[in-house]
Amino acid sequence: MLTKSLATELGKYNIQVNAIGPGYIETDLTATLAADPEFDQWVKKEVPLGRWGKTEDLIGAAIFLASPASDYVNGHTLYVDGGWQASL
C-alpha cells in the first residue's frame, strides 16, 4: 500500500513509485532455509518454476523500473517470484 499511496501522491510531480516483489531468493540470509530439506522441497513444489530465485533474476526488473521504458508505470509491484503469486 505504501507504493500505491506514494505513487498517487507523487505522480503530479512526475515521480513514479514502483516496487519489486521478490519471491524466495537464494542469499546468505536465506541459506539456512534453503539448507532445510523440508523447506527447500516445499519452495520447489510451490513455486511454478520449481526452483529458488537467484539475485541475478532481480536485475532485469530493476533495470526496467529505472529506465525510461517504465516512464508511464506508476504504483506497480513487479513480482519476481517464479510465478508464486500467480499460483495463489
C-alpha positions, -999 to 999 in steps of 0.1 A, spaced: 0 0 0 29 23 6 39 20 -31 4 28 -43 0 57 -18 33 73 -27 26 68 -64 -7 86 -60 8 115 -40 40 120 -61 26 114 -96 17 150 -100 54 158 -97 62 132 -124 77 109 -98 70 72 -104 69 49 -74 71 12 -80 83 -19 -61 99 -52 -68 83 -81 -50 109 -108 -48 100 -144 -41 122 -170 -25 157 -158 -34 189 -176 -26 210 -153 -5 232 -155 26 202 -146 47 181 -175 32 209 -201 33 195 -217 65 161 -221 49 175 -235 17 196 -259 37 165 -273 54 155 -302 31 118 -300 40 115 -263 34 136 -265 2 113 -291 -12 83 -270 -2 96 -240 -21 104 -261 -52 69 -276 -51 50 -244 -45 69 -221 -70 57 -228 -105 92 -226 -119 103 -253 -94 134 -235 -81 147 -208 -58 154 -175 -74 188 -161 -78 198 -125 -71 205 -121 -108 169 -128 -115 161 -94 -100 184 -74 -123 161 -71 -153 132 -58 -132 154 -32 -115 168 -21 -149 133 -18 -164 119 2 -135 150 25 -135 148 31 -173 127 54 -195 109 22 -206 89 24 -174 81 62 -175 43 55 -176 44 27 -150 34 40 -116 21 23 -84 30 -11 -96 46 -41 -78 66 -62 -102 67 -97 -87 99 -116 -95 89 -148 -78 89 -176 -103 51 -174 -106 44 -179 -69 19 -150 -67 1 -163 -98 -4 -197 -82 -21 -183 -50 
